[in-house]
Amino acid sequence: MKRSTLAIACLLSVTSVAAFAEDGSDRARARWEAFQASHAQAHAEAAQKTLTAQAKSNGSSAAGTTEQKQQPHT
């Protein structure tokens, strides 16, 4: 490959990369922050559902456990 051809190829590749990379980091950062926010919201909703289910489960089984504790062991 001739040096002039190599220089032109390098110049074209550098300019095309620069054109595609313009404002790329800002878009990537915005996407990452949106992804983190959606994950935090999803995890918060899942944790809330789990706590609600546990509270319902503990509330209904709490009466059964107190009855079992009051019975003497034989």
All heavy atoms as TSV, in Angstrom:
chain	resi	resn	atom	element	x	y	z
A	1	MET	N	N	0.857	-1.172	0.000
A	1	MET	CA	C	0.000	0.000	0.000
A	1	MET	C	C	0.899	1.229	0.000
A	1	MET	O	O	1.846	1.315	0.762
A	1	MET	CB	C	-0.899	-0.040	1.235
A	1	MET	CG	C	-1.874	1.078	1.314
A	1	MET	SD	S	-2.931	0.941	2.773
A	1	MET	CE	C	-4.446	0.480	2.004
A	2	LYS	N	N	0.566	2.180	-0.829
A	2	LYS	CA	C	1.355	3.402	-0.916
A	2	LYS	C	C	1.118	4.265	0.320
A	2	LYS	O	O	0.060	4.185	0.957
A	2	LYS	CB	C	0.973	4.194	-2.164
A	2	LYS	CG	C	1.318	3.508	-3.441
A	2	LYS	CD	C	0.945	4.386	-4.624
A	2	LYS	CE	C	1.245	3.694	-5.913
A	2	LYS	NZ	N	0.892	4.516	-7.064
A	3	ARG	N	N	2.081	5.076	0.642
A	3	ARG	CA	C	1.966	5.946	1.816
A	3	ARG	C	C	0.839	6.959	1.648
A	3	ARG	O	O	0.139	7.278	2.615
A	3	ARG	CB	C	3.271	6.676	2.071
A	3	ARG	CG	C	4.342	5.775	2.599
A	3	ARG	CD	C	5.586	6.555	2.912
A	3	ARG	NE	N	6.665	5.649	3.203
A	3	ARG	CZ	C	7.565	5.863	4.120
A	3	ARG	NH1	N	7.541	6.973	4.821
A	3	ARG	NH2	N	8.520	4.997	4.329
A	4	SER	N	N	0.661	7.462	0.453
A	4	SER	CA	C	-0.404	8.451	0.232
A	4	SER	C	C	-1.781	7.810	0.428
A	4	SER	O	O	-2.679	8.417	1.017
A	4	SER	CB	C	-0.287	9.069	-1.163
A	4	SER	OG	O	-0.414	8.068	-2.157
A	5	THR	N	N	-1.947	6.586	-0.049
A	5	THR	CA	C	-3.211	5.873	0.121
A	5	THR	C	C	-3.461	5.587	1.599
A	5	THR	O	O	-4.584	5.743	2.092
A	5	THR	CB	C	-3.194	4.548	-0.672
A	5	THR	OG1	O	-2.828	4.809	-2.014
A	5	THR	CG2	C	-4.543	3.879	-0.629
A	6	LEU	N	N	-2.416	5.190	2.293
A	6	LEU	CA	C	-2.524	4.920	3.719
A	6	LEU	C	C	-2.865	6.199	4.489
A	6	LEU	O	O	-3.721	6.192	5.385
A	6	LEU	CB	C	-1.215	4.325	4.244
A	6	LEU	CG	C	-1.185	3.967	5.721
A	6	LEU	CD1	C	-2.224	2.899	6.029
A	6	LEU	CD2	C	0.207	3.500	6.108
A	7	ALA	N	N	-2.261	7.299	4.134
A	7	ALA	CA	C	-2.536	8.579	4.798
A	7	ALA	C	C	-3.976	9.011	4.555
A	7	ALA	O	O	-4.662	9.475	5.476
A	7	ALA	CB	C	-1.563	9.641	4.307
A	8	ILE	N	N	-4.459	8.856	3.342
A	8	ILE	CA	C	-5.838	9.231	3.029
A	8	ILE	C	C	-6.815	8.325	3.778
A	8	ILE	O	O	-7.820	8.790	4.322
A	8	ILE	CB	C	-6.086	9.190	1.505
A	8	ILE	CG1	C	-5.310	10.311	0.812
A	8	ILE	CG2	C	-7.572	9.302	1.189
A	8	ILE	CD1	C	-5.344	10.263	-0.687
A	9	ALA	N	N	-6.533	7.037	3.837
A	9	ALA	CA	C	-7.402	6.106	4.558
A	9	ALA	C	C	-7.444	6.449	6.039
A	9	ALA	O	O	-8.510	6.438	6.659
A	9	ALA	CB	C	-6.915	4.680	4.349
A	10	CYS	N	N	-6.296	6.759	6.618
A	10	CYS	CA	C	-6.254	7.148	8.033
A	10	CYS	C	C	-7.019	8.439	8.269
A	10	CYS	O	O	-7.758	8.562	9.254
A	10	CYS	CB	C	-4.807	7.303	8.499
A	10	CYS	SG	S	-3.937	5.742	8.638
A	11	LEU	N	N	-6.838	9.392	7.395
A	11	LEU	CA	C	-7.533	10.682	7.533
A	11	LEU	C	C	-9.045	10.495	7.444
A	11	LEU	O	O	-9.801	11.062	8.247
A	11	LEU	CB	C	-7.044	11.643	6.453
A	11	LEU	CG	C	-7.648	13.043	6.484
A	11	LEU	CD1	C	-7.261	13.762	7.763
A	11	LEU	CD2	C	-7.204	13.823	5.270
A	12	LEU	N	N	-9.497	9.694	6.500
A	12	LEU	CA	C	-10.930	9.448	6.362
A	12	LEU	C	C	-11.491	8.701	7.569
A	12	LEU	O	O	-12.597	9.000	8.034
A	12	LEU	CB	C	-11.217	8.668	5.082
A	12	LEU	CG	C	-11.071	9.448	3.779
A	12	LEU	CD1	C	-11.257	8.514	2.584
A	12	LEU	CD2	C	-12.076	10.570	3.728
A	13	SER	N	N	-10.749	7.731	8.067
A	13	SER	CA	C	-11.250	6.982	9.228
A	13	SER	C	C	-11.306	7.856	10.473
A	13	SER	O	O	-12.247	7.772	11.260
A	13	SER	CB	C	-10.400	5.733	9.466
A	13	SER	OG	O	-9.080	6.103	9.812
A	14	VAL	N	N	-10.323	8.718	10.650
A	14	VAL	CA	C	-10.324	9.611	11.813
A	14	VAL	C	C	-11.475	10.606	11.727
A	14	VAL	O	O	-12.176	10.846	12.723
A	14	VAL	CB	C	-8.965	10.342	11.935
A	14	VAL	CG1	C	-9.039	11.491	12.921
A	14	VAL	CG2	C	-7.886	9.363	12.342
A	15	THR	N	N	-11.725	11.158	10.567
A	15	THR	CA	C	-12.817	12.124	10.440
A	15	THR	C	C	-14.178	11.453	10.576
A	15	THR	O	O	-15.100	12.034	11.140
A	15	THR	CB	C	-12.735	12.883	9.100
A	15	THR	OG1	O	-12.712	11.938	8.030
A	15	THR	CG2	C	-11.511	13.765	9.044
A	16	SER	N	N	-14.313	10.228	10.087
A	16	SER	CA	C	-15.606	9.552	10.223
A	16	SER	C	C	-15.865	9.159	11.678
A	16	SER	O	O	-16.993	9.249	12.159
A	16	SER	CB	C	-15.672	8.324	9.316
A	16	SER	OG	O	-14.730	7.359	9.731
A	17	VAL	N	N	-14.838	8.743	12.379
A	17	VAL	CA	C	-14.988	8.420	13.800
A	17	VAL	C	C	-15.350	9.676	14.579
A	17	VAL	O	O	-16.214	9.657	15.455
A	17	VAL	CB	C	-13.705	7.759	14.350
A	17	VAL	CG1	C	-13.722	7.699	15.868
A	17	VAL	CG2	C	-13.541	6.377	13.765
A	18	ALA	N	N	-14.717	10.789	14.255
A	18	ALA	CA	C	-15.018	12.047	14.936
A	18	ALA	C	C	-16.449	12.486	14.666
A	18	ALA	O	O	-17.127	13.007	15.557
A	18	ALA	CB	C	-14.038	13.126	14.496
A	19	ALA	N	N	-16.926	12.262	13.455
A	19	ALA	CA	C	-18.308	12.648	13.126
A	19	ALA	C	C	-19.310	11.798	13.887
A	19	ALA	O	O	-20.322	12.305	14.371
A	19	ALA	CB	C	-18.539	12.522	11.625
A	20	PHE	N	N	-19.056	10.505	14.011
A	20	PHE	CA	C	-19.967	9.626	14.733
A	20	PHE	C	C	-19.877	9.817	16.247
A	20	PHE	O	O	-20.844	9.597	16.963
A	20	PHE	CB	C	-19.699	8.160	14.385
A	20	PHE	CG	C	-20.186	7.778	13.032
A	20	PHE	CD1	C	-19.302	7.282	12.087
A	20	PHE	CD2	C	-21.523	7.917	12.684
A	20	PHE	CE1	C	-19.750	6.926	10.835
A	20	PHE	CE2	C	-21.979	7.559	11.438
A	20	PHE	CZ	C	-21.083	7.069	10.498
A	21	ALA	N	N	-18.713	10.189	16.739
A	21	ALA	CA	C	-18.507	10.301	18.183
A	21	ALA	C	C	-18.950	11.652	18.738
A	21	ALA	O	O	-18.964	11.828	19.948
A	21	ALA	CB	C	-17.037	10.083	18.513
A	22	GLU	N	N	-19.317	12.578	17.886
A	22	GLU	CA	C	-19.722	13.891	18.373
A	22	GLU	C	C	-20.957	13.751	19.251
A	22	GLU	O	O	-21.957	13.159	18.862
A	22	GLU	CB	C	-20.024	14.816	17.193
A	22	GLU	CG	C	-20.378	16.213	17.609
A	22	GLU	CD	C	-20.639	17.106	16.401
A	22	GLU	OE1	O	-20.095	16.833	15.338
A	22	GLU	OE2	O	-21.402	18.060	16.565
A	23	ASP	N	N	-20.873	14.224	20.448
A	23	ASP	CA	C	-21.951	14.187	21.436
A	23	ASP	C	C	-22.317	12.753	21.834
A	23	ASP	O	O	-23.334	12.522	22.437
A	23	ASP	CB	C	-23.182	14.925	20.906
A	23	ASP	CG	C	-24.172	15.266	22.001
A	23	ASP	OD1	O	-23.728	15.556	23.125
A	23	ASP	OD2	O	-25.382	15.223	21.738
A	24	GLY	N	N	-21.470	11.819	21.529
A	24	GLY	CA	C	-21.760	10.433	21.856
A	24	GLY	C	C	-21.690	10.150	23.345
A	24	GLY	O	O	-22.484	9.380	23.877
A	25	SER	N	N	-20.754	10.775	24.021
A	25	SER	CA	C	-20.615	10.506	25.449
A	25	SER	C	C	-21.808	11.047	26.226
A	25	SER	O	O	-22.253	10.432	27.199
A	25	SER	CB	C	-19.321	11.116	25.981
A	25	SER	OG	O	-19.351	12.527	25.858
A	26	ASP	N	N	-22.334	12.174	25.804
A	26	ASP	CA	C	-23.506	12.741	26.488
A	26	ASP	C	C	-24.729	11.842	26.310
A	26	ASP	O	O	-25.486	11.618	27.254
A	26	ASP	CB	C	-23.821	14.136	25.966
A	26	ASP	CG	C	-22.735	15.150	26.327
A	26	ASP	OD1	O	-22.011	14.902	27.319
A	26	ASP	OD2	O	-22.629	16.159	25.616
A	27	ARG	N	N	-24.905	11.332	25.112
A	27	ARG	CA	C	-26.038	10.433	24.868
A	27	ARG	C	C	-25.883	9.132	25.640
A	27	ARG	O	O	-26.843	8.622	26.209
A	27	ARG	CB	C	-26.185	10.146	23.376
A	27	ARG	CG	C	-26.770	11.330	22.606
A	27	ARG	CD	C	-26.914	10.996	21.155
A	27	ARG	NE	N	-25.572	11.094	20.560
A	27	ARG	CZ	C	-25.190	10.491	19.457
A	27	ARG	NH1	N	-26.020	9.717	18.815
A	27	ARG	NH2	N	-23.969	10.637	18.986
A	28	ALA	N	N	-24.675	8.612	25.680
A	28	ALA	CA	C	-24.437	7.377	26.420
A	28	ALA	C	C	-24.664	7.599	27.909
A	28	ALA	O	O	-25.250	6.753	28.589
A	28	ALA	CB	C	-23.021	6.879	26.166
A	29	ARG	N	N	-24.208	8.722	28.428
A	29	ARG	CA	C	-24.405	9.029	29.842
A	29	ARG	C	C	-25.894	9.193	30.161
A	29	ARG	O	O	-26.385	8.699	31.186
A	29	ARG	CB	C	-23.655	10.297	30.223
A	29	ARG	CG	C	-23.672	10.575	31.712
A	29	ARG	CD	C	-22.871	11.807	32.104
A	29	ARG	NE	N	-21.523	11.761	31.563
A	29	ARG	CZ	C	-20.992	12.704	30.790
A	29	ARG	NH1	N	-21.687	13.782	30.490
A	29	ARG	NH2	N	-19.771	12.598	30.344
A	30	ALA	N	N	-26.631	9.848	29.294
A	30	ALA	CA	C	-28.068	10.030	29.508
A	30	ALA	C	C	-28.798	8.693	29.473
A	30	ALA	O	O	-29.679	8.445	30.294
A	30	ALA	CB	C	-28.645	10.966	28.442
A	31	ARG	N	N	-28.407	7.813	28.539
A	31	ARG	CA	C	-29.015	6.482	28.487
A	31	ARG	C	C	-28.710	5.688	29.745
A	31	ARG	O	O	-29.571	5.000	30.285
A	31	ARG	CB	C	-28.505	5.708	27.271
A	31	ARG	CG	C	-29.424	5.830	26.096
A	31	ARG	CD	C	-29.046	4.833	25.012
A	31	ARG	NE	N	-28.947	5.584	23.783
A	31	ARG	CZ	C	-27.921	5.573	22.959
A	31	ARG	NH1	N	-26.888	4.827	23.202
A	31	ARG	NH2	N	-27.926	6.304	21.876
A	32	TRP	N	N	-27.454	5.783	30.228
A	32	TRP	CA	C	-27.061	5.042	31.426
A	32	TRP	C	C	-27.826	5.548	32.649
A	32	TRP	O	O	-28.281	4.754	33.471
A	32	TRP	CB	C	-25.558	5.176	31.639
A	32	TRP	CG	C	-25.085	4.486	32.872
A	32	TRP	CD1	C	-24.618	5.074	34.004
A	32	TRP	CD2	C	-25.047	3.084	33.120
A	32	TRP	NE1	N	-24.281	4.121	34.925
A	32	TRP	CE2	C	-24.540	2.892	34.417
A	32	TRP	CE3	C	-25.395	1.970	32.371
A	32	TRP	CZ2	C	-24.379	1.635	34.968
A	32	TRP	CZ3	C	-25.224	0.722	32.930
A	32	TRP	CH2	C	-24.729	0.559	34.209
A	33	GLU	N	N	-27.985	6.858	32.770
A	33	GLU	CA	C	-28.734	7.416	33.904
A	33	GLU	C	C	-30.209	7.021	33.847
A	33	GLU	O	O	-30.813	6.714	34.870
A	33	GLU	CB	C	-28.575	8.931	33.945
A	33	GLU	CG	C	-27.174	9.356	34.365
A	33	GLU	CD	C	-26.939	10.849	34.231
A	33	GLU	OE1	O	-27.859	11.575	33.779
A	33	GLU	OE2	O	-25.834	11.291	34.584
A	34	ALA	N	N	-30.779	7.006	32.651
A	34	ALA	CA	C	-32.172	6.580	32.504
A	34	ALA	C	C	-32.314	5.103	32.843
A	34	ALA	O	O	-33.290	4.692	33.485
A	34	ALA	CB	C	-32.654	6.847	31.075
A	35	PHE	N	N	-31.335	4.301	32.447
A	35	PHE	CA	C	-31.343	2.878	32.765
A	35	PHE	C	C	-31.268	2.660	34.274
A	35	PHE	O	O	-32.017	1.862	34.833
A	35	PHE	CB	C	-30.166	2.199	32.069
A	35	PHE	CG	C	-29.976	0.757	32.437
A	35	PHE	CD1	C	-30.829	-0.207	31.941
A	35	PHE	CD2	C	-28.937	0.372	33.273
A	35	PHE	CE1	C	-30.650	-1.542	32.271
A	35	PHE	CE2	C	-28.757	-0.947	33.608
A	35	PHE	CZ	C	-29.608	-1.901	33.106
A	36	GLN	N	N	-30.383	3.402	34.944
A	36	GLN	CA	C	-30.257	3.269	36.395
A	36	GLN	C	C	-31.537	3.705	37.101
A	36	GLN	O	O	-31.962	3.068	38.068
A	36	GLN	CB	C	-29.077	4.095	36.906
A	36	GLN	CG	C	-27.738	3.481	36.584
A	36	GLN	CD	C	-26.587	4.333	37.079
A	36	GLN	OE1	O	-26.685	5.550	37.142
A	36	GLN	NE2	N	-25.501	3.682	37.438
A	37	ALA	N	N	-32.151	4.778	36.626
A	37	ALA	CA	C	-33.386	5.256	37.245
A	37	ALA	C	C	-34.513	4.241	37.073
A	37	ALA	O	O	-35.265	3.975	38.015
A	37	ALA	CB	C	-33.787	6.600	36.636
A	38	SER	N	N	-34.614	3.647	35.892
A	38	SER	CA	C	-35.672	2.662	35.680
A	38	SER	C	C	-35.424	1.410	36.511
A	38	SER	O	O	-36.367	0.814	37.032
A	38	SER	CB	C	-35.789	2.303	34.197
A	38	SER	OG	O	-34.651	1.587	33.759
A	39	HIS	N	N	-34.164	1.024	36.657
A	39	HIS	CA	C	-33.851	-0.131	37.495
A	39	HIS	C	C	-34.143	0.154	38.957
A	39	HIS	O	O	-34.677	-0.710	39.661
A	39	HIS	CB	C	-32.386	-0.531	37.329
A	39	HIS	CG	C	-32.213	-1.717	36.461
A	39	HIS	ND1	N	-32.271	-2.987	36.921
A	39	HIS	CD2	C	-32.004	-1.821	35.128
A	39	HIS	CE1	C	-32.095	-3.831	35.925
A	39	HIS	NE2	N	-31.934	-3.142	34.821
A	40	ALA	N	N	-33.810	1.337	39.421
A	40	ALA	CA	C	-34.088	1.687	40.818
A	40	ALA	C	C	-35.592	1.678	41.075
A	40	ALA	O	O	-36.052	1.188	42.112
A	40	ALA	CB	C	-33.500	3.057	41.131
A	41	GLN	N	N	-36.360	2.182	40.128
A	41	GLN	CA	C	-37.814	2.197	40.279
A	41	GLN	C	C	-38.368	0.772	40.273
A	41	GLN	O	O	-39.225	0.430	41.088
A	41	GLN	CB	C	-38.444	3.010	39.154
A	41	GLN	CG	C	-39.955	3.114	39.271
A	41	GLN	CD	C	-40.558	3.926	38.130
A	41	GLN	OE1	O	-39.858	4.336	37.215
A	41	GLN	NE2	N	-41.841	4.151	38.188
A	42	ALA	N	N	-37.866	-0.068	39.388
A	42	ALA	CA	C	-38.338	-1.448	39.315
A	42	ALA	C	C	-37.998	-2.206	40.593
A	42	ALA	O	O	-38.823	-2.954	41.118
A	42	ALA	CB	C	-37.729	-2.148	38.107
A	43	HIS	N	N	-36.799	-1.994	41.114
A	43	HIS	CA	C	-36.405	-2.671	42.346
A	43	HIS	C	C	-37.207	-2.158	43.538
A	43	HIS	O	O	-37.549	-2.933	44.435
A	43	HIS	CB	C	-34.907	-2.511	42.597
A	43	HIS	CG	C	-34.071	-3.385	41.713
A	43	HIS	ND1	N	-34.013	-4.740	41.856
A	43	HIS	CD2	C	-33.276	-3.084	40.657
A	43	HIS	CE1	C	-33.210	-5.243	40.934
A	43	HIS	NE2	N	-32.753	-4.251	40.191
A	44	ALA	N	N	-37.507	-0.869	43.553
A	44	ALA	CA	C	-38.307	-0.315	44.647
A	44	ALA	C	C	-39.720	-0.889	44.617
A	44	ALA	O	O	-40.280	-1.248	45.663
A	44	ALA	CB	C	-38.351	1.209	44.544
A	45	GLU	N	N	-40.296	-1.002	43.434
A	45	GLU	CA	C	-41.638	-1.579	43.309
A	45	GLU	C	C	-41.640	-3.047	43.722
A	45	GLU	O	O	-42.548	-3.503	44.422
A	45	GLU	CB	C	-42.146	-1.428	41.877
A	45	GLU	CG	C	-42.483	-0.005	41.485
A	45	GLU	CD	C	-42.844	0.134	40.015
A	45	GLU	OE1	O	-42.854	-0.893	39.301
A	45	GLU	OE2	O	-43.099	1.270	39.592
A	46	ALA	N	N	-40.615	-3.783	43.317
A	46	ALA	CA	C	-40.534	-5.205	43.683
A	46	ALA	C	C	-40.351	-5.358	45.189
A	46	ALA	O	O	-40.967	-6.239	45.803
A	46	ALA	CB	C	-39.377	-5.864	42.936
A	47	ALA	N	N	-39.530	-4.506	45.786
A	47	ALA	CA	C	-39.325	-4.579	47.231
A	47	ALA	C	C	-40.613	-4.244	47.975
A	47	ALA	O	O	-40.937	-4.867	48.987
A	47	ALA	CB	C	-38.206	-3.624	47.643
A	48	GLN	N	N	-41.341	-3.264	47.465
A	48	GLN	CA	C	-42.605	-2.890	48.105
A	48	GLN	C	C	-43.613	-4.034	48.016
A	48	GLN	O	O	-44.310	-4.331	48.979
A	48	GLN	CB	C	-43.178	-1.622	47.454
A	48	GLN	CG	C	-44.437	-1.120	48.113
A	48	GLN	CD	C	-44.211	-0.718	49.566
A	48	GLN	OE1	O	-43.165	-0.210	49.907
A	48	GLN	NE2	N	-45.184	-0.953	50.411
A	49	LYS	N	N	-43.679	-4.697	46.864
A	49	LYS	CA	C	-44.593	-5.838	46.710
A	49	LYS	C	C	-44.192	-6.971	47.640
A	49	LYS	O	O	-45.047	-7.624	48.236
A	49	LYS	CB	C	-44.597	-6.322	45.258
A	49	LYS	CG	C	-45.320	-5.402	44.314
A	49	LYS	CD	C	-45.293	-5.938	42.899
A	49	LYS	CE	C	-45.962	-4.989	41.935
A	49	LYS	NZ	N	-45.927	-5.499	40.557
A	50	THR	N	N	-42.895	-7.196	47.782
A	50	THR	CA	C	-42.416	-8.250	48.667
A	50	THR	C	C	-42.769	-7.933	50.112
A	50	THR	O	O	-43.235	-8.802	50.854
A	50	THR	CB	C	-40.895	-8.418	48.525
A	50	THR	OG1	O	-40.596	-8.718	47.166
A	50	THR	CG2	C	-40.368	-9.518	49.415
A	51	LEU	N	N	-42.545	-6.687	50.521
A	51	LEU	CA	C	-42.870	-6.301	51.893
A	51	LEU	C	C	-44.370	-6.408	52.163
A	51	LEU	O	O	-44.785	-6.854	53.232
A	51	LEU	CB	C	-42.394	-4.871	52.162
A	51	LEU	CG	C	-40.878	-4.694	52.279
A	51	LEU	CD1	C	-40.540	-3.214	52.417
A	51	LEU	CD2	C	-40.337	-5.483	53.454
A	52	THR	N	N	-45.173	-6.022	51.188
A	52	THR	CA	C	-46.626	-6.120	51.340
A	52	THR	C	C	-47.047	-7.581	51.463
A	52	THR	O	O	-47.868	-7.935	52.313
A	52	THR	CB	C	-47.326	-5.464	50.142
A	52	THR	OG1	O	-46.886	-4.107	50.027
A	52	THR	CG2	C	-48.830	-5.484	50.306
A	53	ALA	N	N	-46.481	-8.426	50.630
A	53	ALA	CA	C	-46.815	-9.850	50.683
A	53	ALA	C	C	-46.356	-10.471	52.002
A	53	ALA	O	O	-47.073	-11.279	52.597
A	53	ALA	CB	C	-46.175	-10.583	49.511
A	54	GLN	N	N	-45.181	-10.073	52.468
A	54	GLN	CA	C	-44.691	-10.597	53.742
A	54	GLN	C	C	-45.557	-10.119	54.896
A	54	GLN	O	O	-45.815	-10.870	55.837
A	54	GLN	CB	C	-43.236	-10.186	53.971
A	54	GLN	CG	C	-42.256	-10.946	53.126
A	54	GLN	CD	C	-40.832	-10.449	53.333
A	54	GLN	OE1	O	-40.611	-9.413	53.935
A	54	GLN	NE2	N	-39.876	-11.206	52.806
A	55	ALA	N	N	-45.979	-8.873	54.851
A	55	ALA	CA	C	-46.827	-8.343	55.914
A	55	ALA	C	C	-48.156	-9.082	55.946
A	55	ALA	O	O	-48.668	-9.416	57.021
A	55	ALA	CB	C	-47.046	-6.846	55.717
A	56	LYS	N	N	-48.731	-9.342	54.777
A	56	LYS	CA	C	-49.988	-10.096	54.720
A	56	LYS	C	C	-49.778	-11.511	55.223
A	56	LYS	O	O	-50.593	-12.052	55.964
A	56	LYS	CB	C	-50.540	-10.118	53.292
A	56	LYS	CG	C	-51.103	-8.803	52.844
A	56	LYS	CD	C	-51.625	-8.896	51.424
A	56	LYS	CE	C	-52.165	-7.556	50.962
A	56	LYS	NZ	N	-52.643	-7.624	49.567
A	57	SER	N	N	-48.666	-12.115	54.822
A	57	SER	CA	C	-48.368	-13.481	55.239
A	57	SER	C	C	-48.108	-13.538	56.747
A	57	SER	O	O	-48.597	-14.434	57.429
A	57	SER	CB	C	-47.140	-13.992	54.484
A	57	SER	OG	O	-46.767	-15.263	54.962
A	58	ASN	N	N	-47.375	-12.602	57.268
A	58	ASN	CA	C	-47.088	-12.568	58.704
A	58	ASN	C	C	-48.338	-12.245	59.513
A	58	ASN	O	O	-48.525	-12.777	60.600
A	58	ASN	CB	C	-45.998	-11.551	59.008
A	58	ASN	CG	C	-44.642	-12.016	58.523
A	58	ASN	OD1	O	-44.444	-13.194	58.277
A	58	ASN	ND2	N	-43.722	-11.083	58.382
A	59	GLY	N	N	-49.194	-11.428	59.007
A	59	GLY	CA	C	-50.427	-11.079	59.691
A	59	GLY	C	C	-51.376	-12.256	59.790
A	59	GLY	O	O	-52.001	-12.492	60.812
A	60	SER	N	N	-51.492	-13.027	58.723
A	60	SER	CA	C	-52.412	-14.162	58.741
A	60	SER	C	C	-51.819	-15.338	59.500
A	60	SER	O	O	-52.533	-16.098	60.146
A	60	SER	CB	C	-52.767	-14.584	57.317
A	60	SER	OG	O	-51.606	-15.048	56.654
A	61	SER	N	N	-50.512	-15.496	59.485
A	61	SER	CA	C	-49.910	-16.634	60.180
A	61	SER	C	C	-49.550	-16.278	61.621
A	61	SER	O	O	-49.216	-17.155	62.401
A	61	SER	CB	C	-48.666	-17.112	59.439
A	61	SER	OG	O	-47.660	-16.127	59.472
A	62	ALA	N	N	-49.619	-15.013	61.995
A	62	ALA	CA	C	-49.279	-14.614	63.362
A	62	ALA	C	C	-50.284	-15.194	64.353
A	62	ALA	O	O	-49.920	-15.633	65.441
A	62	ALA	CB	C	-49.234	-13.097	63.476
A	63	ALA	N	N	-51.543	-15.234	64.000
A	63	ALA	CA	C	-52.558	-15.807	64.880
A	63	ALA	C	C	-52.315	-17.297	65.052
A	63	ALA	O	O	-52.438	-17.838	66.148
A	63	ALA	CB	C	-53.952	-15.556	64.316
A	64	GLY	N	N	-51.936	-17.976	64.018
A	64	GLY	CA	C	-51.661	-19.402	64.084
A	64	GLY	C	C	-50.427	-19.707	64.920
A	64	GLY	O	O	-50.379	-20.688	65.654
A	65	THR	N	N	-49.431	-18.867	64.865
A	65	THR	CA	C	-48.222	-19.120	65.641
A	65	THR	C	C	-48.441	-18.862	67.115
A	65	THR	O	O	-47.874	-19.548	67.947
A	65	THR	CB	C	-47.050	-18.262	65.135
A	65	THR	OG1	O	-47.433	-16.896	65.166
A	65	THR	CG2	C	-46.645	-18.664	63.734
A	66	THR	N	N	-49.291	-17.881	67.468
A	66	THR	CA	C	-49.542	-17.650	68.885
A	66	THR	C	C	-50.350	-18.791	69.478
A	66	THR	O	O	-50.132	-19.173	70.619
A	66	THR	CB	C	-50.281	-16.313	69.111
A	66	THR	OG1	O	-51.476	-16.318	68.341
A	66	THR	CG2	C	-49.410	-15.144	68.736
A	67	GLU	N	N	-51.248	-19.359	68.696
A	67	GLU	CA	C	-52.014	-20.503	69.176
A	67	GLU	C	C	-51.104	-21.699	69.384
A	67	GLU	O	O	-51.240	-22.435	70.349
A	67	GLU	CB	C	-53.128	-20.849	68.195
A	67	GLU	CG	C	-54.235	-19.822	68.142
A	67	GLU	CD	C	-55.230	-20.131	67.038
A	67	GLU	OE1	O	-55.107	-21.201	66.398
A	67	GLU	OE2	O	-56.115	-19.317	66.806
A	68	GLN	N	N	-50.136	-21.877	68.496
A	68	GLN	CA	C	-49.223	-22.996	68.619
A	68	GLN	C	C	-48.309	-22.806	69.826
A	68	GLN	O	O	-47.963	-23.769	70.494
A	68	GLN	CB	C	-48.383	-23.152	67.354
A	68	GLN	CG	C	-49.198	-23.609	66.156
A	68	GLN	CD	C	-48.351	-23.600	64.888
A	68	GLN	OE1	O	-47.211	-23.167	64.906
A	68	GLN	NE2	N	-48.944	-24.071	63.796
A	69	LYS	N	N	-47.906	-21.602	70.119
A	69	LYS	CA	C	-47.019	-21.357	71.255
A	69	LYS	C	C	-47.729	-21.576	72.581
A	69	LYS	O	O	-47.108	-21.955	73.552
A	69	LYS	CB	C	-46.475	-19.927	71.194
A	69	LYS	CG	C	-45.483	-19.708	70.087
A	69	LYS	CD	C	-44.961	-18.292	70.083
A	69	LYS	CE	C	-44.015	-18.062	68.943
A	69	LYS	NZ	N	-43.537	-16.677	68.904
A	70	GLN	N	N	-49.021	-21.366	72.625
A	70	GLN	CA	C	-49.761	-21.511	73.875
A	70	GLN	C	C	-50.041	-22.970	74.223
A	70	GLN	O	O	-50.305	-23.290	75.355
A	70	GLN	CB	C	-51.067	-20.728	73.801
A	70	GLN	CG	C	-50.830	-19.232	73.746
A	70	GLN	CD	C	-52.125	-18.462	73.559
A	70	GLN	OE1	O	-53.182	-19.055	73.371
A	70	GLN	NE2	N	-52.048	-17.141	73.613
A	71	GLN	N	N	-49.969	-23.856	73.265
A	71	GLN	CA	C	-50.225	-25.269	73.534
A	71	GLN	C	C	-48.992	-25.869	74.212
A	71	GLN	O	O	-47.858	-25.623	73.812
A	71	GLN	CB	C	-50.514	-26.015	72.238
A	71	GLN	CG	C	-51.771	-25.573	71.549
A	71	GLN	CD	C	-51.980	-26.302	70.232
A	71	GLN	OE1	O	-51.122	-27.052	69.794
A	71	GLN	NE2	N	-53.126	-26.066	69.599
A	72	PRO	N	N	-49.196	-26.676	75.256
A	72	PRO	CA	C	-48.067	-27.293	75.941
A	72	PRO	C	C	-47.476	-28.411	75.096
A	72	PRO	O	O	-48.176	-29.069	74.328
A	72	PRO	CB	C	-48.670	-27.828	77.232
A	72	PRO	CG	C	-50.116	-28.032	76.921
A	72	PRO	CD	C	-50.475	-26.977	75.891
A	73	HIS	N	N	-46.178	-28.607	75.250
A	73	HIS	CA	C	-45.501	-29.689	74.523
A	73	HIS	C	C	-45.658	-30.991	75.303
A	73	HIS	O	O	-45.484	-31.031	76.505
A	73	HIS	CB	C	-44.010	-29.388	74.357
A	73	HIS	CG	C	-43.746	-28.218	73.474
A	73	HIS	ND1	N	-44.462	-27.922	72.350
A	73	HIS	CD2	C	-42.809	-27.243	73.555
A	73	HIS	CE1	C	-43.994	-26.838	71.771
A	73	HIS	NE2	N	-42.986	-26.389	72.506
A	74	THR	N	N	-46.028	-32.039	74.658
A	74	THR	CA	C	-46.184	-33.331	75.325
A	74	THR	C	C	-45.233	-34.342	74.781
A	74	THR	O	O	-44.708	-34.257	73.734
A	74	THR	CB	C	-47.629	-33.873	75.196
A	74	THR	OG1	O	-47.948	-33.924	73.817
A	74	THR	CG2	C	-48.565	-32.995	75.932
